[in-house]
Amino acid sequence: MDFVDKKIMDYVIKNSEDEPELLKELTKETYQKILQPRMLSGHPQGRILSLLSKMIKPKRVLEIGTYTGYGTICLAEGLANDGKIITIDKNEEIIDFQNKYFEKSGYRDKIIQLHGEALNLIETLNEKFDIIFLDADKENYIEYYRSVSKKMINGGILISDNVLWSGKVLEPSKTDDLETDILNRFNQLLKNDTRFETIIIPIRDGVSISRLI
C-alpha cells in the first residue's frame, strides 16, 4: 500500500537527495534475481537511514534483517571512522549477492555479517549500539524489541520497518493474522514505553523511529 499519493512521492524523490548509482544497480539486480524484492528499503527510506546515520555518526550499528544489503550500505554511509555495522540474516543463500555490493560500496571492512537466528545471536553481542535497524520477521518483533532495548546506548535510535503493514494495522483483528496482531502490539508497546520517544512515519510500509531517553 502507498500511504502517500504517488504524485507527491514523485515530487519528494525529485527534490530529495539522489539515490546513489550503486544502490540503483543493487535494486535492479534484486528485482531481477531475488525473491520478494519489495523487501528492499528503497530510495526515500534509504536516504532517511543514511541521513540519520550521518547525523549520529555511530560507532556501532546493529541491523536485524540484511536481505540484499541495501539498508546496510545506507547505514554504513554515516559510520564513524572506527565504526562498524553488524548485520544479521538467516538466509545464507544470498551471501554472495550481499558481498558483491558490500565490496563495491567501499564499506566492506566496516560490515560484519552474522547468519542464524537473530534472537540467539543478539544475546551473544557484548556491546551497545548507537542505531538499531529492525527489519526482519514480524512474528518476533516484540521479542526483538525486548532484546535490543538492552543493547542500546542512552540516546540510541531504534528504527523499525513495516510498522503499518500495508494498512492492515487498521483492520479488525483476525485470529489467523498473527503478523498484524504482533505489529499492532509492538507499536503500542513502543508508544507506552516511557524509556522511548517514538514517531511513526507513513513512508513506504511505515517506519517508526524511537529514541531511548
C-alpha positions as CSV (number, residue, x, y, z in Angstrom):
1,M,0.0,0.0,0.0
2,D,1.2,3.5,-0.8
3,F,0.4,5.8,2.1
4,V,1.5,8.9,0.2
5,D,-0.1,10.0,-3.1
6,K,2.2,8.9,-6.0
7,K,2.5,12.4,-7.4
8,I,3.5,13.7,-4.1
9,M,6.1,10.9,-3.6
10,D,7.5,11.5,-7.1
11,Y,7.9,15.2,-6.1
12,V,9.6,14.2,-2.8
13,I,12.0,11.9,-4.7
14,K,12.7,14.6,-7.3
15,N,13.5,17.2,-4.7
16,S,15.5,14.9,-2.3
17,E,19.0,13.6,-2.4
18,D,19.5,11.3,-5.4
19,E,19.8,7.6,-4.9
20,P,23.5,6.5,-5.3
21,E,24.2,4.7,-8.6
22,L,25.4,1.6,-6.7
23,L,22.1,1.3,-4.9
24,K,20.2,1.7,-8.2
25,E,22.2,-1.2,-9.5
26,L,21.6,-3.2,-6.4
27,T,17.8,-2.6,-6.7
28,K,17.7,-3.5,-10.3
29,E,19.6,-6.8,-9.8
30,T,17.5,-7.6,-6.7
31,Y,14.3,-7.3,-8.8
32,Q,15.8,-9.5,-11.5
33,K,17.2,-12.3,-9.3
34,I,15.9,-12.3,-5.8
35,L,12.5,-13.4,-4.4
36,Q,10.3,-10.7,-2.7
37,P,12.2,-7.6,-4.0
38,R,9.7,-5.4,-2.3
39,M,11.6,-6.1,0.9
40,L,14.2,-3.6,-0.2
41,S,14.4,-0.4,1.8
42,G,14.3,1.7,-1.4
43,H,15.3,5.2,-2.3
44,P,13.3,7.5,0.1
45,Q,13.7,5.2,3.1
46,G,17.3,4.5,2.3
47,R,18.1,8.2,2.3
48,I,16.4,8.5,5.7
49,L,18.6,5.7,7.0
50,S,21.7,7.4,5.5
51,L,20.8,10.8,6.8
52,L,20.1,9.6,10.4
53,S,23.4,7.7,10.3
54,K,25.3,10.8,9.1
55,M,23.8,12.9,11.8
56,I,24.6,10.5,14.6
57,K,28.0,9.2,13.2
58,P,27.5,5.9,15.0
59,K,30.4,3.7,16.2
60,R,28.2,0.7,16.4
61,V,25.1,-0.2,14.3
62,L,23.0,-3.4,14.5
63,E,20.8,-4.4,11.6
64,I,18.3,-7.3,12.1
65,G,17.4,-8.5,8.6
66,T,20.1,-7.9,5.9
67,Y,18.2,-9.1,2.8
68,T,20.4,-7.9,-0.2
69,G,22.2,-5.2,1.8
70,Y,20.5,-2.0,0.7
71,G,19.8,-0.7,4.2
72,T,23.2,-2.0,5.4
73,I,25.0,0.2,2.8
74,C,22.8,3.2,3.6
75,L,23.5,3.0,7.3
76,A,27.2,2.4,6.7
77,E,27.4,5.8,4.9
78,G,27.4,7.6,8.2
79,L,29.6,5.4,10.3
80,A,32.3,7.0,12.4
81,N,35.8,6.4,11.2
82,D,36.2,3.5,13.6
83,G,32.5,2.4,13.2
84,K,31.1,-1.0,12.5
85,I,27.7,-2.3,11.4
86,I,26.7,-5.8,12.5
87,T,24.0,-7.2,10.2
88,I,22.1,-10.4,10.9
89,D,20.2,-12.6,8.5
90,K,19.3,-16.3,8.5
91,N,19.2,-16.7,4.7
92,E,22.6,-17.9,3.7
93,E,21.6,-18.3,0.0
94,I,22.2,-14.6,-0.8
95,I,25.5,-14.1,1.0
96,D,27.4,-13.9,-2.3
97,F,24.9,-11.2,-3.6
98,Q,25.4,-9.2,-0.4
99,N,29.1,-9.4,-0.6
100,K,29.2,-8.3,-4.2
101,Y,27.7,-5.0,-3.3
102,F,29.4,-4.6,0.1
103,E,32.7,-4.9,-1.8
104,K,31.6,-2.3,-4.4
105,S,30.4,0.1,-1.6
106,G,33.8,0.7,-0.1
107,Y,32.4,-0.3,3.4
108,R,33.4,-3.9,3.3
109,D,35.8,-3.6,6.2
110,K,33.1,-1.9,8.3
111,I,30.4,-4.6,7.8
112,I,30.2,-7.7,9.9
113,Q,27.8,-10.4,8.7
114,L,26.2,-12.9,11.1
115,H,24.0,-15.7,9.9
116,G,21.5,-17.6,12.0
117,E,18.6,-16.9,14.3
118,A,18.7,-13.3,15.3
119,L,17.3,-13.7,18.8
120,N,20.0,-16.1,19.7
121,L,22.8,-14.1,18.1
122,I,21.7,-10.8,19.7
123,E,22.2,-12.3,23.1
124,T,25.9,-13.1,22.2
125,L,26.7,-9.4,21.4
126,N,28.6,-7.8,24.3
127,E,28.4,-4.2,23.2
128,K,26.0,-1.3,23.0
129,F,24.6,0.2,19.8
130,D,24.0,3.8,18.7
131,I,21.5,2.7,16.0
132,I,19.5,-0.5,15.7
133,F,17.5,-1.1,12.5
134,L,14.8,-3.8,12.8
135,D,13.6,-5.2,9.5
136,A,13.1,-9.0,10.0
137,D,10.3,-11.5,10.6
138,K,7.4,-9.7,12.1
139,E,6.3,-12.6,14.3
140,N,9.3,-11.8,16.5
141,Y,9.2,-8.0,16.6
142,I,8.1,-7.9,20.2
143,E,10.9,-10.3,21.3
144,Y,13.4,-8.3,19.2
145,Y,12.3,-5.1,20.9
146,R,12.7,-6.6,24.3
147,S,16.1,-7.9,23.4
148,V,17.6,-4.9,21.6
149,S,16.4,-2.4,24.1
150,K,19.0,-3.8,26.5
151,K,21.7,-3.3,23.8
152,M,21.3,0.4,23.2
153,I,23.2,3.4,24.4
154,N,21.4,6.2,26.1
155,G,20.1,8.4,23.3
156,G,20.3,5.4,20.9
157,I,17.9,5.1,18.0
158,L,15.7,2.2,17.1
159,I,14.4,2.2,13.6
160,S,11.6,-0.3,12.9
161,D,10.4,-1.1,9.4
162,N,6.9,-2.3,8.1
163,V,5.1,-1.0,11.2
164,L,2.0,0.0,9.1
165,W,2.0,-3.4,7.3
166,S,0.2,-2.3,4.1
167,G,-2.5,-0.7,6.2
168,K,-3.6,-4.0,7.8
169,V,-3.0,-2.4,11.3
170,L,-6.2,-0.5,10.7
171,E,-8.3,-3.6,10.1
172,P,-10.3,-5.6,12.7
173,S,-8.1,-8.2,14.5
174,K,-8.2,-11.6,12.9
175,T,-7.2,-14.8,14.7
176,D,-5.3,-16.1,11.7
177,D,-3.3,-12.9,11.1
178,L,-0.5,-13.2,13.7
179,E,1.8,-10.7,12.0
180,T,-0.7,-7.8,12.0
181,D,-1.6,-8.6,15.6
182,I,2.0,-8.5,16.7
183,L,2.8,-5.3,14.8
184,N,-0.2,-3.6,16.5
185,R,1.0,-4.8,19.9
186,F,4.6,-3.8,19.0
187,N,3.5,-0.2,18.0
188,Q,1.5,0.1,21.2
189,L,4.4,-1.2,23.4
190,L,6.8,1.4,21.9
191,K,4.2,4.2,22.3
192,N,3.6,3.3,26.0
193,D,7.3,2.6,26.9
194,T,8.4,5.6,28.8
195,R,12.0,4.9,28.0
196,F,11.4,5.8,24.4
197,E,10.2,8.8,22.3
198,T,8.6,7.4,19.2
199,I,7.3,8.7,15.9
200,I,5.8,6.7,13.0
201,I,6.4,8.0,9.5
202,P,3.9,6.9,6.9
203,I,6.5,6.3,4.2
204,R,6.8,3.0,2.2
205,D,5.3,0.4,4.5
206,G,5.6,2.6,7.7
207,V,8.8,3.3,9.6
208,S,9.0,4.1,13.3
209,I,11.9,6.0,14.8
210,S,12.3,5.6,18.6
211,R,14.9,7.3,20.8
212,L,16.0,5.7,24.0
213,I,15.8,8.6,26.6
